[in-house]
Amino acid sequence: MNLEKYDEIFMEALELTKDQLDGLEYQGVSSWDSVGHMNLIGEIEDAFNIEMETDDVIAFSSYEKGKEILSKYGVEI
Amino acid sequence: MKKNEDGFLYLNKEDIYEYLKNRPPLLMINEAYVKPGEIATSKRVLKEDEWFFKCHFPGNPMMPGVLQQEALFNTAALAIKTIDGNKDKTTNISDISKVKYRRHILPNEEIYIKTCVEKFRRGLGFIKGEIYVGTELCMDAEFILVVLDDVISL
């Protein structure tokens, strides 16, 4: 359930298809630039009702890394 | 800068100069009513001798669409920059979509510019903007206004 939601956010916020998510990294696609990143973080925070610390916003550098970071906030993907 | 009972701020030209770095001829507004973080509106009477009417177009003057967008950006920036702590931050536009031009804007008409902040988080303002002459909608658009200082570079 959370994975589905997580994927949906990536696809919508960064205008991607599901097959682009595996191995996706920051700046790996043109839509994941600094502005796209803040939009993505905001969407994730809204969807999972959390507020990430700045260090985690910076460390959120890939699709996979994001899953690890969310677990710190009690969100298991 | 005055504040009325509804929580709206009135900004005159001098106040606007304090908040915006734009200057004429690319400052399209002279006064504004602003509810910080929520809504900003402004009005402007377009005189016959406005610089852009001379060149757009000779013999058939109308306000250029790009300047209509600039008027929206100027107005929306006030809604974001009047939020506490944002006054001296730099704002840019990162995205504009759903732009529709519905009616020409002509000399001697007064435009009413309305911008609403749909969402503001992590330095991104999601804005809906409209320009009217009287009750007629002339153009509308959606755009993202970015507070650059709040966008973290990784």
gemmi code that builds the backbone of each chain (N, CA, C; Angstrom):
import gemmi

chains = {
    "A": [
        ("MET", (0.834, -1.216, 0.000), (0.000, 0.000, 0.000), (0.866, 1.262, 0.000)),
        ("ASN", (1.833, 1.301, 0.939), (2.730, 2.457, 0.982), (3.602, 2.538, -0.264)),
        ("LEU", (4.012, 1.378, -0.770), (4.846, 1.365, -1.980), (4.073, 1.947, -3.163)),
        ("GLU", (2.811, 1.551, -3.236), (1.966, 2.060, -4.325), (1.862, 3.589, -4.247)),
        ("LYS", (1.651, 4.084, -3.021), (1.518, 5.517, -2.809), (2.843, 6.238, -3.132)),
        ("TYR", (3.935, 5.627, -2.676), (5.281, 6.181, -2.909), (5.560, 6.290, -4.416)),
        ("ASP", (5.247, 5.218, -5.123), (5.458, 5.207, -6.578), (4.595, 6.262, -7.270)),
        ("GLU", (3.348, 6.352, -6.845), (2.425, 7.326, -7.449), (2.965, 8.743, -7.298)),
        ("ILE", (3.500, 9.027, -6.116), (4.028, 10.383, -5.871), (5.187, 10.673, -6.825)),
        ("PHE", (6.108, 9.717, -6.938), (7.234, 9.904, -7.856), (6.745, 10.120, -9.286)),
        ("MET", (5.796, 9.297, -9.693), (5.331, 9.370, -11.083), (4.625, 10.694, -11.361)),
        ("GLU", (3.843, 11.140, -10.392), (3.092, 12.371, -10.599), (3.978, 13.608, -10.458)),
        ("ALA", (4.759, 13.637, -9.373), (5.579, 14.834, -9.114), (6.666, 15.019, -10.166)),
        ("LEU", (7.224, 13.923, -10.657), (8.346, 14.027, -11.596), (7.955, 13.664, -13.035)),
        ("GLU", (6.664, 13.432, -13.222), (6.136, 13.109, -14.564), (6.890, 11.933, -15.192)),
        ("LEU", (6.871, 10.813, -14.481), (7.580, 9.614, -14.916), (6.606, 8.455, -15.063)),
        ("THR", (7.095, 7.390, -15.686), (6.324, 6.156, -15.736), (6.952, 5.166, -14.748)),
        ("LYS", (6.188, 4.137, -14.412), (6.628, 3.203, -13.382), (7.969, 2.542, -13.737)),
        ("ASP", (8.157, 2.271, -15.007), (9.400, 1.582, -15.403), (10.641, 2.476, -15.278)),
        ("GLN", (10.457, 3.760, -14.974), (11.603, 4.662, -14.793), (12.046, 4.758, -13.332)),
        ("LEU", (11.314, 4.122, -12.437), (11.578, 4.343, -11.008), (12.774, 3.550, -10.467)),
        ("ASP", (12.894, 2.307, -10.833), (14.003, 1.496, -10.314), (15.339, 2.117, -10.710)),
        ("GLY", (16.176, 2.344, -9.715), (17.507, 2.905, -9.982), (17.505, 4.406, -10.215)),
        ("LEU", (16.342, 5.022, -10.048), (16.253, 6.473, -10.295), (17.039, 7.261, -9.250)),
        ("GLU", (17.831, 8.227, -9.725), (18.616, 9.077, -8.829), (18.327, 10.547, -9.105)),
        ("TYR", (18.613, 11.356, -8.093), (18.483, 12.805, -8.234), (19.247, 13.273, -9.477)),
        ("GLN", (18.624, 14.076, -10.255), (19.159, 14.608, -11.507), (19.363, 13.533, -12.584)),
        ("GLY", (18.802, 12.343, -12.328), (18.865, 11.289, -13.345), (17.866, 11.520, -14.468)),
        ("VAL", (16.873, 12.332, -14.191), (15.922, 12.775, -15.221), (15.779, 14.288, -15.081)),
        ("SER", (15.385, 14.950, -16.162), (15.368, 16.422, -16.136), (14.372, 16.972, -15.113)),
        ("SER", (13.300, 16.227, -14.849), (12.290, 16.747, -13.912), (12.737, 16.669, -12.442)),
        ("TRP", (13.750, 15.845, -12.159), (14.225, 15.769, -10.769), (15.417, 16.708, -10.591)),
        ("ASP", (15.142, 17.990, -10.735), (16.143, 19.014, -10.449), (15.842, 19.572, -9.055)),
        ("SER", (16.465, 20.680, -8.683), (16.304, 21.178, -7.310), (14.853, 21.580, -7.008)),
        ("VAL", (14.180, 22.179, -7.988), (12.778, 22.562, -7.771), (11.894, 21.312, -7.733)),
        ("GLY", (12.138, 20.391, -8.666), (11.397, 19.127, -8.663), (11.592, 18.370, -7.360)),
        ("HIS", (12.792, 18.477, -6.813), (13.095, 17.790, -5.556), (12.233, 18.327, -4.412)),
        ("MET", (12.137, 19.654, -4.322), (11.354, 20.233, -3.224), (9.874, 19.910, -3.391)),
        ("ASN", (9.421, 19.859, -4.626), (8.029, 19.469, -4.868), (7.803, 18.017, -4.462)),
        ("LEU", (8.749, 17.150, -4.835), (8.656, 15.730, -4.474), (8.621, 15.560, -2.951)),
        ("ILE", (9.519, 16.238, -2.270), (9.574, 16.130, -0.803), (8.252, 16.619, -0.193)),
        ("GLY", (7.755, 17.728, -0.700), (6.486, 18.261, -0.182), (5.339, 17.285, -0.383)),
        ("GLU", (5.298, 16.660, -1.552), (4.224, 15.690, -1.836), (4.337, 14.482, -0.899)),
        ("ILE", (5.552, 14.020, -0.678), (5.758, 12.864, 0.212), (5.355, 13.225, 1.651)),
        ("GLU", (5.749, 14.412, 2.080), (5.395, 14.848, 3.434), (3.873, 14.917, 3.613)),
        ("ASP", (3.210, 15.460, 2.611), (1.740, 15.548, 2.693), (1.112, 14.160, 2.720)),
        ("ALA", (1.589, 13.299, 1.820), (0.964, 11.979, 1.677), (1.136, 11.121, 2.923)),
        ("PHE", (2.303, 11.213, 3.564), (2.576, 10.360, 4.726), (2.480, 11.127, 6.052)),
        ("ASN", (2.064, 12.380, 5.939), (1.853, 13.198, 7.131), (3.093, 13.265, 8.028)),
        ("ILE", (4.199, 13.593, 7.428), (5.461, 13.725, 8.164), (6.111, 15.042, 7.782)),
        ("GLU", (7.128, 15.434, 8.544), (7.938, 16.598, 8.169), (9.398, 16.200, 8.284)),
        ("MET", (10.063, 16.171, 7.167), (11.448, 15.705, 7.167), (12.408, 16.778, 7.645)),
        ("GLU", (13.474, 16.324, 8.295), (14.528, 17.254, 8.704), (15.362, 17.612, 7.473)),
        ("THR", (15.990, 18.767, 7.561), (16.760, 19.264, 6.406), (17.815, 18.253, 5.952)),
        ("ASP", (18.503, 17.617, 6.914), (19.538, 16.630, 6.540), (18.943, 15.497, 5.704)),
        ("ASP", (17.734, 15.117, 6.041), (17.091, 14.031, 5.285), (16.633, 14.502, 3.912)),
        ("VAL", (16.211, 15.751, 3.833), (15.823, 16.309, 2.522), (17.034, 16.280, 1.592)),
        ("ILE", (18.191, 16.599, 2.154), (19.423, 16.602, 1.348), (19.838, 15.169, 1.003)),
        ("ALA", (19.684, 14.265, 1.972), (20.137, 12.878, 1.760), (19.215, 12.082, 0.832)),
        ("PHE", (18.034, 12.599, 0.590), (17.033, 11.913, -0.236), (17.478, 11.992, -1.706)),
        ("SER", (18.459, 11.187, -2.054), (19.124, 11.358, -3.344), (18.751, 10.305, -4.384)),
        ("SER", (17.899, 9.385, -4.001), (17.463, 8.386, -4.987), (16.123, 7.788, -4.551)),
        ("TYR", (15.519, 7.093, -5.489), (14.242, 6.406, -5.209), (14.433, 5.404, -4.064)),
        ("GLU", (15.520, 4.654, -4.088), (15.782, 3.652, -3.050), (16.149, 4.304, -1.720)),
        ("LYS", (17.000, 5.316, -1.758), (17.431, 6.007, -0.541), (16.223, 6.619, 0.173)),
        ("GLY", (15.276, 7.078, -0.603), (14.071, 7.657, -0.024), (13.323, 6.658, 0.852)),
        ("LYS", (13.300, 5.413, 0.436), (12.612, 4.380, 1.236), (13.275, 4.237, 2.603)),
        ("GLU", (14.611, 4.240, 2.599), (15.376, 4.141, 3.864), (15.057, 5.327, 4.776)),
        ("ILE", (15.057, 6.510, 4.174), (14.827, 7.729, 4.970), (13.418, 7.706, 5.555)),
        ("LEU", (12.448, 7.277, 4.774), (11.074, 7.278, 5.282), (10.903, 6.323, 6.459)),
        ("SER", (11.699, 5.252, 6.485), (11.571, 4.302, 7.600), (11.918, 4.974, 8.920)),
        ("LYS", (12.792, 5.994, 8.879), (13.123, 6.758, 10.097), (11.904, 7.481, 10.672)),
        ("TYR", (10.942, 7.738, 9.790), (9.728, 8.460, 10.203), (8.556, 7.500, 10.405)),
        ("GLY", (8.890, 6.210, 10.498), (7.843, 5.204, 10.741), (7.047, 4.834, 9.518)),
        ("VAL", (7.549, 5.213, 8.345), (6.843, 4.866, 7.109), (7.624, 3.747, 6.427)),
        ("GLU", (7.078, 2.562, 6.453), (7.742, 1.409, 5.817), (7.214, 1.257, 4.396)),
        ("ILE", (8.136, 1.285, 3.465), (7.749, 1.156, 2.052), (7.969, -0.278, 1.618)),
    ],
    "B": [
        ("MET", (2.790, 51.071, 4.937), (1.914, 49.960, 4.544), (0.776, 49.840, 5.567)),
        ("LYS", (-0.448, 49.856, 5.064), (-1.596, 49.810, 5.972), (-2.195, 48.406, 5.999)),
        ("LYS", (-2.803, 48.061, 7.137), (-3.474, 46.766, 7.245), (-4.938, 47.021, 7.581)),
        ("ASN", (-5.852, 46.412, 6.817), (-7.265, 46.632, 7.113), (-7.823, 45.529, 8.020)),
        ("GLU", (-9.100, 45.635, 8.317), (-9.713, 44.721, 9.294), (-9.709, 43.263, 8.830)),
        ("ASP", (-9.703, 43.054, 7.506), (-9.725, 41.685, 6.982), (-8.349, 41.037, 6.953)),
        ("GLY", (-7.344, 41.759, 7.425), (-5.993, 41.215, 7.400), (-5.274, 41.464, 6.094)),
        ("PHE", (-5.874, 42.272, 5.207), (-5.223, 42.610, 3.942), (-4.280, 43.801, 4.150)),
        ("LEU", (-3.122, 43.713, 3.541), (-2.184, 44.827, 3.554), (-2.414, 45.663, 2.299)),
        ("TYR", (-2.328, 46.971, 2.431), (-2.341, 47.825, 1.245), (-0.917, 48.270, 0.974)),
        ("LEU", (-0.423, 47.990, -0.215), (0.930, 48.385, -0.587), (0.871, 49.420, -1.697)),
        ("ASN", (1.495, 50.581, -1.450), (1.602, 51.571, -2.520), (2.908, 51.327, -3.281)),
        ("LYS", (3.199, 52.217, -4.204), (4.364, 52.004, -5.078), (5.659, 51.875, -4.263)),
        ("GLU", (5.793, 52.724, -3.258), (7.025, 52.693, -2.452), (7.131, 51.368, -1.693)),
        ("ASP", (5.994, 50.897, -1.179), (5.996, 49.596, -0.467), (6.392, 48.480, -1.424)),
        ("ILE", (5.827, 48.537, -2.636), (6.122, 47.484, -3.619), (7.615, 47.470, -3.949)),
        ("TYR", (8.206, 48.654, -4.039), (9.647, 48.737, -4.316), (10.463, 48.048, -3.214)),
        ("GLU", (9.931, 48.043, -2.007), (10.656, 47.388, -0.909), (10.612, 45.873, -1.026)),
        ("TYR", (9.540, 45.362, -1.636), (9.370, 43.902, -1.694), (9.858, 43.292, -3.013)),
        ("LEU", (9.717, 44.041, -4.103), (10.069, 43.481, -5.411), (11.330, 44.131, -5.968)),
        ("LYS", (12.110, 43.324, -6.679), (13.310, 43.867, -7.309), (13.016, 44.367, -8.717)),
        ("ASN", (11.852, 44.006, -9.257), (11.467, 44.489, -10.588), (11.354, 46.013, -10.564)),
        ("ARG", (11.729, 46.611, -11.656), (11.563, 48.050, -11.817), (10.939, 48.328, -13.190)),
        ("PRO", (10.280, 49.483, -13.329), (9.699, 49.803, -14.631), (10.768, 49.748, -15.725)),
        ("PRO", (10.456, 49.333, -16.922), (9.099, 49.042, -17.395), (8.629, 47.612, -17.099)),
        ("LEU", (9.419, 46.829, -16.373), (8.961, 45.468, -16.072), (8.432, 45.324, -14.648)),
        ("LEU", (7.990, 46.422, -14.102), (7.161, 46.362, -12.901), (5.787, 46.824, -13.366)),
        ("MET", (4.847, 45.917, -13.359), (3.579, 46.183, -14.036), (2.503, 46.720, -13.096)),
        ("ILE", (2.801, 46.815, -11.803), (1.757, 47.212, -10.850), (2.211, 48.404, -10.006)),
        ("ASN", (1.247, 49.213, -9.591), (1.546, 50.406, -8.801), (1.050, 50.311, -7.364)),
        ("GLU", (0.081, 49.434, -7.138), (-0.474, 49.278, -5.796), (-1.068, 47.875, -5.692)),
        ("ALA", (-1.247, 47.404, -4.465), (-1.765, 46.041, -4.314), (-2.409, 45.865, -2.942)),
        ("TYR", (-3.362, 44.945, -2.911), (-3.930, 44.480, -1.646), (-3.477, 43.040, -1.478)),
        ("VAL", (-2.944, 42.729, -0.309), (-2.305, 41.421, -0.128), (-2.689, 40.796, 1.202)),
        ("LYS", (-3.069, 39.535, 1.143), (-3.192, 38.744, 2.364), (-2.026, 37.759, 2.309)),
        ("PRO", (-1.004, 37.965, 3.140), (0.230, 37.194, 2.999), (-0.001, 35.684, 2.960)),
        ("GLY", (0.607, 35.060, 1.957), (0.518, 33.614, 1.824), (-0.786, 33.110, 1.248)),
        ("GLU", (-1.711, 34.022, 0.954), (-3.028, 33.587, 0.470), (-3.445, 34.221, -0.847)),
        ("ILE", (-3.456, 35.544, -0.891), (-4.016, 36.205, -2.076), (-3.365, 37.578, -2.254)),
        ("ALA", (-3.218, 37.982, -3.492), (-2.762, 39.338, -3.783), (-3.521, 39.834, -5.000)),
        ("THR", (-3.961, 41.086, -4.942), (-4.678, 41.683, -6.064), (-4.082, 43.052, -6.361)),
        ("SER", (-4.208, 43.464, -7.599), (-3.762, 44.811, -7.937), (-4.568, 45.323, -9.138)),
        ("LYS", (-4.476, 46.613, -9.351), (-5.197, 47.247, -10.454), (-4.231, 48.155, -11.189)),
        ("ARG", (-4.507, 48.382, -12.455), (-3.703, 49.363, -13.184), (-4.515, 49.879, -14.358)),
        ("VAL", (-4.546, 51.184, -14.495), (-5.170, 51.779, -15.677), (-4.093, 51.862, -16.748)),
        ("LEU", (-4.393, 51.329, -17.916), (-3.427, 51.329, -19.010), (-3.641, 52.568, -19.862)),
        ("LYS", (-2.699, 53.508, -19.748), (-2.837, 54.758, -20.502), (-2.514, 54.515, -21.977)),
        ("GLU", (-3.012, 55.423, -22.794), (-2.777, 55.290, -24.237), (-1.300, 55.318, -24.597)),
        ("ASP", (-0.519, 56.037, -23.750), (0.905, 56.195, -24.118), (1.818, 55.181, -23.421)),
        ("GLU", (1.268, 54.078, -22.920), (2.124, 53.024, -22.357), (3.127, 52.602, -23.431)),
        ("TRP", (4.360, 52.342, -23.029), (5.432, 52.055, -24.005), (5.112, 50.862, -24.903)),
        ("PHE", (4.430, 49.871, -24.346), (4.223, 48.643, -25.130), (3.138, 48.802, -26.190)),
        ("PHE", (2.228, 49.761, -25.999), (1.199, 49.962, -27.024), (1.808, 50.515, -28.319)),
        ("LYS", (2.921, 51.247, -28.160), (3.543, 51.850, -29.355), (4.093, 50.780, -30.296)),
        ("CYS", (4.528, 49.678, -29.704), (5.187, 48.659, -30.542), (4.366, 47.373, -30.660)),
        ("HIS", (3.234, 47.304, -29.961), (2.457, 46.056, -29.970), (0.970, 46.405, -30.038)),
        ("PHE", (0.403, 46.724, -31.180), (1.064, 46.821, -32.468), (0.752, 48.212, -33.018)),
        ("PRO", (1.623, 48.784, -33.856), (1.322, 50.108, -34.407), (-0.030, 50.112, -35.130)),
        ("GLY", (-0.886, 50.979, -34.694), (-2.212, 51.075, -35.323), (-3.233, 50.102, -34.756)),
        ("ASN", (-2.779, 49.169, -33.946), (-3.696, 48.180, -33.360), (-3.194, 47.794, -31.960)),
        ("PRO", (-3.163, 48.782, -31.053), (-2.504, 48.550, -29.761), (-3.268, 47.580, -28.854)),
        ("MET", (-2.514, 46.648, -28.251), (-3.084, 45.738, -27.248), (-1.960, 45.297, -26.317)),
        ("MET", (-2.312, 44.958, -25.094), (-1.279, 44.599, -24.114), (-0.673, 43.233, -24.470)),
        ("PRO", (0.665, 43.149, -24.584), (1.287, 41.868, -24.910), (1.015, 40.803, -23.848)),
        ("GLY", (0.816, 39.584, -24.304), (0.544, 38.484, -23.384), (1.653, 38.282, -22.377)),
        ("VAL", (2.893, 38.457, -22.800), (4.014, 38.227, -21.895), (4.002, 39.250, -20.748)),
        ("LEU", (3.500, 40.452, -21.018), (3.410, 41.460, -19.953), (2.217, 41.186, -19.038)),
        ("GLN", (1.192, 40.556, -19.588), (0.091, 40.115, -18.720), (0.615, 39.077, -17.730)),
        ("GLN", (1.447, 38.176, -18.235), (2.044, 37.178, -17.333), (2.915, 37.874, -16.286)),
        ("GLU", (3.688, 38.854, -16.722), (4.562, 39.563, -15.787), (3.735, 40.244, -14.681)),
        ("ALA", (2.576, 40.777, -15.070), (1.698, 41.406, -14.075), (1.227, 40.376, -13.045)),
        ("LEU", (0.930, 39.170, -13.516), (0.554, 38.106, -12.578), (1.726, 37.769, -11.657)),
        ("PHE", (2.930, 37.643, -12.238), (4.110, 37.271, -11.437), (4.411, 38.350, -10.388)),
        ("ASN", (4.347, 39.617, -10.795), (4.599, 40.721, -9.855), (3.635, 40.641, -8.681)),
        ("THR", (2.369, 40.428, -9.008), (1.327, 40.431, -7.971), (1.488, 39.226, -7.043)),
        ("ALA", (1.687, 38.056, -7.641), (1.830, 36.835, -6.829), (3.056, 36.897, -5.929)),
        ("ALA", (4.121, 37.521, -6.439), (5.346, 37.607, -5.629), (5.069, 38.345, -4.321)),
        ("LEU", (4.154, 39.313, -4.377), (3.821, 40.048, -3.143), (3.124, 39.139, -2.126)),
        ("ALA", (2.299, 38.210, -2.632), (1.609, 37.288, -1.713), (2.622, 36.399, -0.986)),
        ("ILE", (3.717, 36.071, -1.669), (4.727, 35.188, -1.074), (5.749, 35.982, -0.258)),
        ("LYS", (6.163, 37.137, -0.789), (7.227, 37.879, -0.118), (6.754, 38.637, 1.130)),
        ("THR", (5.439, 38.775, 1.293), (4.941, 39.409, 2.521), (4.778, 38.400, 3.658)),
        ("ILE", (5.029, 37.119, 3.380), (5.059, 36.131, 4.475), (6.279, 36.451, 5.334)),
        ("ASP", (6.113, 36.379, 6.638), (7.217, 36.703, 7.549), (8.494, 35.966, 7.156)),
        ("GLY", (9.576, 36.703, 7.065), (10.881, 36.103, 6.773), (11.218, 36.023, 5.300)),
        ("ASN", (10.274, 36.357, 4.423), (10.517, 36.197, 2.980), (10.889, 37.495, 2.256)),
        ("LYS", (10.781, 38.620, 2.952), (10.897, 39.913, 2.273), (12.159, 40.048, 1.410)),
        ("ASP", (13.283, 39.631, 1.939), (14.533, 39.849, 1.210), (14.984, 38.636, 0.400)),
        ("LYS", (14.131, 37.637, 0.321), (14.497, 36.448, -0.454), (14.217, 36.671, -1.946)),
        ("THR", (14.909, 35.887, -2.758), (14.758, 36.019, -4.208), (13.736, 35.017, -4.717)),
        ("THR", (12.826, 35.504, -5.565), (11.818, 34.602, -6.136), (11.968, 34.543, -7.651)),
        ("ASN", (11.629, 33.401, -8.185), (11.625, 33.179, -9.635), (10.396, 32.369, -10.007)),
        ("ILE", (10.134, 32.295, -11.281), (9.057, 31.437, -11.775), (9.693, 30.181, -12.366)),
        ("SER", (9.204, 29.011, -11.972), (9.808, 27.781, -12.515), (8.889, 27.081, -13.510)),
        ("ASP", (7.636, 27.426, -13.493), (6.711, 26.673, -14.338), (5.465, 27.528, -14.556)),
        ("ILE", (4.974, 27.514, -15.773), (3.682, 28.159, -16.027), (2.889, 27.249, -16.950)),
        ("SER", (1.615, 27.103, -16.651), (0.797, 26.180, -17.442), (-0.638, 26.711, -17.521)),
        ("LYS", (-1.394, 26.045, -18.350), (-2.818, 26.374, -18.507), (-3.040, 27.858, -18.774)),
        ("VAL", (-2.165, 28.419, -19.611), (-2.298, 29.845, -19.941), (-3.388, 29.994, -21.001)),
        ("LYS", (-4.331, 30.847, -20.704), (-5.379, 31.106, -21.694), (-5.575, 32.611, -21.839)),
        ("TYR", (-5.506, 33.071, -23.095), (-5.810, 34.472, -23.397), (-7.204, 34.503, -23.988)),
        ("ARG", (-8.091, 35.231, -23.336), (-9.507, 35.145, -23.699), (-10.046, 36.425, -24.323)),
        ("ARG", (-9.309, 37.516, -24.124), (-9.827, 38.813, -24.602), (-8.660, 39.779, -24.711)),
        ("HIS", (-8.631, 40.606, -25.746), (-7.572, 41.612, -25.870), (-7.725, 42.661, -24.770)),
        ("ILE", (-6.596, 43.173, -24.322), (-6.597, 44.263, -23.346), (-6.095, 45.516, -24.069)),
        ("LEU", (-6.898, 46.566, -24.017), (-6.714, 47.725, -24.895), (-6.378, 48.998, -24.111)),
        ("PRO", (-5.879, 50.024, -24.811), (-5.584, 51.301, -24.146), (-6.813, 51.856, -23.422)),
        ("ASN", (-6.556, 52.520, -22.313), (-7.576, 53.168, -21.469), (-8.423, 52.178, -20.682)),
        ("GLU", (-8.048, 50.913, -20.702), (-8.786, 49.951, -19.882), (-8.070, 49.774, -18.532)),
        ("GLU", (-8.860, 49.467, -17.527), (-8.286, 49.198, -16.205), (-8.260, 47.691, -15.997)),
        ("ILE", (-7.074, 47.173, -15.715), (-6.976, 45.730, -15.469), (-6.983, 45.463, -13.963)),
        ("TYR", (-7.628, 44.364, -13.619), (-7.680, 43.903, -12.230), (-6.978, 42.546, -12.205)),
        ("ILE", (-5.954, 42.447, -11.403), (-5.104, 41.251, -11.380), (-5.337, 40.533, -10.060)),
        ("LYS", (-5.648, 39.254, -10.158), (-5.948, 38.488, -8.942), (-5.084, 37.226, -8.929)),
        ("THR", (-4.358, 37.021, -7.847), (-3.547, 35.797, -7.732), (-3.842, 35.120, -6.399)),
        ("CYS", (-4.072, 33.823, -6.457), (-4.374, 33.053, -5.250), (-3.294, 31.990, -5.053)),
        ("VAL", (-2.815, 31.882, -3.829), (-1.813, 30.862, -3.501), (-2.579, 29.592, -3.112)),
        ("GLU", (-2.521, 28.610, -3.992), (-3.241, 27.354, -3.731), (-2.526, 26.540, -2.656)),
        ("LYS", (-1.197, 26.640, -2.670), (-0.383, 25.837, -1.748), (0.978, 26.511, -1.666)),
        ("PHE", (1.559, 26.564, -0.469), (2.925, 27.066, -0.340), (3.664, 26.183, 0.643)),
        ("ARG", (4.660, 25.495, 0.143), (5.443, 24.635, 1.034), (6.821, 24.409, 0.424)),
        ("ARG", (7.775, 24.237, 1.307), (9.160, 23.962, 0.884), (9.647, 24.960, -0.165)),
        ("GLY", (9.217, 26.205, -0.022), (9.698, 27.257, -0.920), (9.010, 27.333, -2.268)),
        ("LEU", (7.987, 26.511, -2.475), (7.275, 26.528, -3.755), (5.850, 27.033, -3.556)),
        ("GLY", (5.507, 28.079, -4.285), (4.145, 28.600, -4.241), (3.398, 28.190, -5.492)),
        ("PHE", (2.311, 27.504, -5.322), (1.479, 27.069, -6.458), (0.352, 28.090, -6.594)),
        ("ILE", (0.379, 28.822, -7.704), (-0.454, 30.022, -7.836), (-1.449, 29.876, -8.988)),
        ("LYS", (-2.646, 30.400, -8.765), (-3.605, 30.573, -9.851), (-3.799, 32.068, -10.044)),
        ("GLY", (-3.684, 32.524, -11.280), (-3.798, 33.956, -11.533), (-4.812, 34.263, -12.617)),
        ("GLU", (-5.444, 35.419, -12.481), (-6.451, 35.860, -13.461), (-6.332, 37.361, -13.656)),
        ("ILE", (-6.613, 37.804, -14.875), (-6.693, 39.246, -15.150), (-8.067, 39.553, -15.735)),
        ("TYR", (-8.674, 40.570, -15.177), (-10.011, 40.990, -15.616), (-9.988, 42.427, -16.112)),
        ("VAL", (-10.906, 42.735, -17.029), (-11.315, 44.119, -17.284), (-12.791, 44.157, -16.926)),
        ("GLY", (-13.117, 44.945, -15.919), (-14.482, 44.878, -15.394), (-14.748, 43.469, -14.890)),
        ("THR", (-15.824, 42.873, -15.367), (-16.122, 41.496, -14.942), (-15.681, 40.475, -15.987)),
        ("GLU", (-15.039, 40.963, -17.059), (-14.632, 40.046, -18.138), (-13.254, 39.451, -17.872)),
        ("LEU", (-13.181, 38.142, -17.876), (-11.902, 37.464, -17.707), (-11.101, 37.582, -19.003)),
        ("CYS", (-9.898, 38.149, -18.899), (-9.061, 38.360, -20.095), (-8.010, 37.271, -20.260)),
        ("MET", (-7.423, 36.845, -19.164), (-6.450, 35.752, -19.248), (-6.352, 35.079, -17.888)),
        ("ASP", (-5.922, 33.833, -17.894), (-5.681, 33.119, -16.642), (-4.568, 32.104, -16.853)),
        ("ALA", (-3.938, 31.729, -15.753), (-2.791, 30.821, -15.834), (-2.524, 30.229, -14.457)),
        ("GLU", (-1.771, 29.143, -14.465), (-1.274, 28.569, -13.211), (0.245, 28.576, -13.289)),
        ("PHE", (0.890, 28.832, -12.177), (2.351, 28.851, -12.200), (2.927, 28.539, -10.822)),
        ("ILE", (4.214, 28.218, -10.842), (4.926, 27.930, -9.586), (5.946, 29.033, -9.363)),
        ("LEU", (5.821, 29.683, -8.224), (6.754, 30.730, -7.842), (7.713, 30.124, -6.813)),
        ("VAL", (8.993, 30.231, -7.086), (10.002, 29.573, -6.247), (10.730, 30.596, -5.390)),
        ("VAL", (10.810, 30.336, -4.098), (11.676, 31.124, -3.223), (13.044, 30.447, -3.262)),
        ("LEU", (13.943, 31.028, -4.037), (15.208, 30.340, -4.328), (16.003, 30.031, -3.058)),
        ("ASP", (15.949, 30.932, -2.099), (16.717, 30.719, -0.854), (16.240, 29.483, -0.096)),
        ("ASP", (15.010, 29.057, -0.346), (14.445, 27.912, 0.384), (14.615, 26.592, -0.365)),
        ("VAL", (15.123, 26.669, -1.585), (15.313, 25.442, -2.361), (16.734, 24.962, -2.141)),
        ("ILE", (16.833, 23.786, -1.555), (18.139, 23.254, -1.164), (18.858, 22.708, -2.396)),
        ("SER", (20.105, 23.118, -2.558), (20.920, 22.532, -3.632), (21.602, 21.290, -3.093)),
        ("LEU", (21.406, 20.170, -3.773), (21.996, 18.921, -3.280), (23.410, 18.751, -3.813)),
    ],
}
model = gemmi.Model(1)
for chain_id, residues in chains.items():
    chain = gemmi.Chain(chain_id)
    for i, (resn, *xyz) in enumerate(residues, 1):
        res = gemmi.Residue()
        res.name, res.seqid = resn, gemmi.SeqId(i, " ")
        for name, pos in zip(("N", "CA", "C"), xyz):
            atom = gemmi.Atom()
            atom.name, atom.element = name, gemmi.Element(name[0])
            atom.pos, atom.b_iso = gemmi.Position(*pos), 0.0
            res.add_atom(atom)
        chain.add_residue(res)
    model.add_chain(chain)
structure = gemmi.Structure()
structure.add_model(model)
structure.setup_entities()
